[in-house]
Amino acid sequence: MSISVSHRLAGILAAVTSLGACVPAGRQPMRPAPPPLTVTTVAPAPRPSAPTRPSTRPQPAADLLNAVQALGASFKGQVGITVRDIDEGWVVAWDGDTRRPQQSVSKLWVAIAVMDAVDRGQISLSDRVTLTRADLTLFHQPIRALIGADGYTTTIDELLRGAMTRSDNTCNDVLLWRIGGPAAINRMLDAKGVEGVTFGPGERVLQAKTAGLEWRPEWAGGWGFLQARAAMTYEARAKALNRYLAAPYDGASANGVTLGLSLLAQGKLLSARSTASLLTLMRSSKTGPLRLKSGLRPGWSLAHKTGTGQDLGSLSTGYNDIGLLVAPNGHRYAVAVMIASTREPIPVRMRLMGDVTRAVVASAGN
């Protein structure tokens, strides 16, 4: 069942003033009228032991509906917000079907594909891999310091840890090509029913295209790319960035991402052992401590993955956090906040994400 909720926020915003902040959007184009908040509910499985009782559809709390609507409507930027109750089946979303840049959120799909290959016996986490400087990518890659003239030998397990807990781009790209490249990831997503998610061309090509460049092998390590990008005109970069935002090469919707998280949490993507291992890594993430995680209360946990795209002047793109939120009683929620573009400062973006977590926690009564 799908219903629409009115955009008239006078009463709602008064009650949730602390949940959002507004600053002028500068040169950002005028947004169209915001989409309606959507609520979807799924009937729970029938219980044979009580055939005479009428079935009821679980519904989200009204205060959560109000909070998500207020947060989405008041934020100055292009944002999608989805809260999916994994155990009851309902979904609350603000513009949840629009595909937005994933950036490093897409490392989750690489990790799932790696663990799926482990489950099928194609690779082992203990397999050794030697990286050379030709394997380097760009931007955040802590492993770079370890790769000397003779390379650096490590394991699949350590590469996965680097990609998921430190968002290391080189670790992720090495794993990506180890399991067959972008086409293999997209086949996996299709086969496992993760709708609304597309995997992009890999870190180097993605970032080069976003900037309006074509990746060159000699740029491995990133400095050559940064120099080439710095030599471009503002207009050329803006044209490329707008093209990317209009149709992201790594586009995914907040609804699609939370569907994938829900399937993962339910054990429908990986074996129980691999599911537990991956979620442990996601709970150990060092990135984005002030995004979704900032809204946690004692007893709650978050297994998450952040994503951050390129900036151009005051415009920031692909600022995301997605994860599995678990209440003290074990109740589970898949949450995604995906900011395609905004001129809001970082503290405002982080506050939005923390406020989404706070809204879920408050609605659960924990």
N, C-alpha and C positions, 0 to 999 in steps of 0.2 A: 504494500500500500504506500502511496506517495502523496503527501499533502504539502501545501505551500503556507508559509507563515508571513503575515503582513510585514512590510518594511517600515511601518510607522513606529519609530523607536522612542518617542518622547518619554513614555513611562519606563521603558526598558533601560535606556541610557542613563536615566537618573539613578537607577538602582545599581548600575555597574560602572559608574564613572571611573573608578580606579582601575578598570580592566583595559582601557585603551588610551592612547595619546594621539594627538593630531598636530602636525606641523605642515606648512605650505608644501605643495608638491613640486615647486620650482618649475622646471621646463618639461616635466612629465605631461604627456597629452591628457586631455580631459577624459575621464573614464565614462563608459556608458552606465546607465542605471544598474545598480548592483543586482545580482541574481537573487531569487528567493532562497531562503533557507529551505532545505529539503530534509524530510524525515522518512526513512524507510524502515519498516518493521517486517520481521520474518516470523511466521507462526512457529512456536516450539514443536518439537517432535511429539506425536500423540503418545499418551501413556496408557497401555492396555489395562493397567490395574485400576483405572478410574474412568471407564468408558462413558459413564453417565454425566460426568462433569463437563460443562461447555468449555471449549478451548478458548484461551485468551491470548491476545497478542501483546507481548511485552512492549512497553513504551518508555522512552527516555523521560527523565525528570524535566518539568517545565523550566526550572531555573537553569538547566544546562542548555535547553533550547534558546532561552533568552540571552544567555551569556555568549553562545556561539554566534548568534545573530548580531549582537551588539559589537562583538569583537571584529567580525568580518566587515560590518558596515562602516565602522568608525576608522578602520585602518587606512592610511593614505598610501595605497599601493595595490598591486595586483596580487591577491592572496587567495589560496584555497585552504579550507580547514575541514577536516573530517574526524569525527569520533565514532568508532565502530565498537559496539559492545560484542565481544567475541562469544560470550556465554549466553546472551539473550537474543542476539541477532539484529538489534536495531542499529540504524546508522543516522547520525546527525551531521549534515554537511553544509558548509557555505561555499558555493561554487565548486563543489567537489568533483565535477566531471571534466573541468577544463584541464588540458595537459599543460604542464609547466616544466621548466628546466629542473632536472634532478640534481645535476652535478654529482657530488660524492655520495648522495643517497643511493646511486646506482651500484655502489660497491656491495650493497646487500645482495643484489641479484648474482653478482660474480661469486660471492661467498656461498650462496645457496647452490649454484652450479658446481662449485668445487666440492662441497660436501655431498652433493648428489653423485658426483663421480667417485667419491670415496665409498659411498654406500653400494655402488655398482661394481666396486673392485677395480675400477680403471686406473686409479691413482691411490697413493697412500699419503697420509699427512707426514710421514717420516721420510718421504722421497726427498733426495737432496737436489738442489738447484744451484747452479753457479751463475751469478749476475756479473755482467761487465758494464763498462761505462756506456756502451751502446744501448743498454736496457733502460737507462735513465729517461725520465719524462720531463716534467716541469712543475713549477709551483711546489706544493708541500711534498717532500720526499726525504724524510729523515734518514732512510737507509743509504742515501748518497754518501754520507760521511764514512761508511764502512766499505765502499767499493773502491779498492785501490787499483794499481796498474795490473795486478794479476787477478782482479775480480774479487768476488766475495761469494763463498759457498754457504748456503743456509738450507732450510727445509720448507716444504709446502706449509707446514703448520706455522712456522715463524712468519712467512710471508702473509698468511691469512691474518695472523695476529696484528701485524703492522698495518694491513689495510683496514681492518675493522676497529682497532682501538686507537690508532694514530692517524687514520685516513691517509696513509702513505700512497701516493699516486703510482710510484714505481712498483711497489709490492703488488698493487692491484692489477696493473697492466701486465706484469709478468704472469700472474695467475690467469688473467683473461686469455692470453694467447696460449697458455699451457693447456687450457681446456677447449680450445677451438675458436676463440675470437668472438666478436659481437654476434655473428650469425648463430653460433651455438647457444648463446644466452637467450636470444629471441626465440629460438626453437624450444628451449626449456620453458620459458614463460608461457608460450602457447600450449605446450603439452600439459603443463600443470594447472592451466586455467586461471593464470594471473592476468586478468583483463585490465585494460587501461594503462598499461606500462609498456614502453618501448626502450630498449637498450640502445645507446648511441654508438659512435664509431671508435670508442676508446679514448683515453685521456688526451693523448697528443693531438690527434686529428680533431677531436671535439673542441679543444681550447684554441687551436689554430683557426678553425672555421669560424668560431664565435668572434674572433678578433678580425676576421677578414683576410686570413693568411692560409697558405698551404704548408703543412708541416714538412720540414726538411730533416733528414737523418742527422745532419751535423748540429742540429739544435738540441740533441740529447743532453740533458742536464738543465736546460731551460734558459741559459743566458742569451743564446743566439735568438731565441724566440722573443725574449723581453726587449732586446735591442731592435729587432725588426718591428715589433709592435709600437715601440716608442717613436720610431721614424714615420709612422703613419699619421695622416691628418685626422683631426677630430671627426670630420665629416665622414671619412671612409670607415672609421671604427664604428661610428654611430649607425651607419647604414648596415654594417654587418651584424651589429648587436641587435638592432631592431628586427632584422630578418630572422635571427635566432629566436628572439622572444615571440615572434608571430607564429613560428612553427619549430619548436625546440627539437633538435636532433636527438636528444635524450629525453623526450617528453613523457611525463607520467601525470596522471590525475591523483589528487589526494584520495579519492575513492579507490582507485586502482592500487595505490601503495598500501592502503590499510587492508584491502582484500588480501594482498600478498602476505602481509604481516599476520592476518587472521589465519590463513591457511598454514603458515609456518607454525604458529602457536598451537594449532589443532593437530599437528603431526601429519598433515596431508601433503607436505612437500618433501620431507626427509624422514629418515629413521629416527626413532626416539633418542638414540645416542647422539646422532648428528644434530638434531634439533636442540638438545640440551647444551651441546658444546658451542653451537653458534650463538645461542641466547646468552650464554655465559660471557662470550667475547663481547657481545653488544652491551651487556651490563658493565663491562670493564672499560668502555670507551672513555678516552681522555678528552675528546673534543666536545665543544658546546656545553660546558657545565652550567652556563647561565641561560640556556634556551629552555626546552621542555623540562629539563631536570630541575630548573630553579623553582618550579611549582610543587615539588614533592613535599609530602609530609611524612613524619616518622611511620615506618611500617610499609610504606609504598616503595615500589622499585620500578626502574625504567631500563629496558634494553633498547638502545636507540642507535641511529645513524644520522649524522648531520651532512649537510651539503652547502657549499658556498661557491658562488660563481664570480665572474669578473666584474669589476667596477669600471665605469666611465664617467669621470667627473664626480658629480654627487649621486649618480644613478648606480644602485647596487642591484645585482641580479642573482637569481638562484640561491636565495638565503633560506635554508630548510632545516627542519628537524622532524624525524619520524621515529616512532617506536612503539614498543609493547609496554603498556602501563599496567601494573598489577597491584591490586589493593591488598591490605593486610589479610583479608579473608580469602584471598586467592582469585577474586573476580578480575577478569582481564578485559582490557580495552586496547584497541589499535588506534593510534593517534597520529595525524599528519598535519603539519603546518608548512605550507609551501608558498613562499613569497617569490613570485616570478620577477617582479621589479618594484623598486621603491626608492624614494629619496629620504626616507626616514632614517635617523641615525641608529647605529647599532643598538644602543640601550633600549630604544623604543621597539625594535624588532624582537629583541630578546624578551622584553616585557610581554609582548603579545603571546609569545610561545609559552612563557611561564604561566600566563593568565589562562590559557587553554587547559593546561594541566590542573591549575587551581580550580577551574570550573568543574572538571571531571571529579576531582577529589571532593569538592563541596557537594556535588549532586549525589555522590555515593554515600554521603553521611559519615565519612571516616576522617 
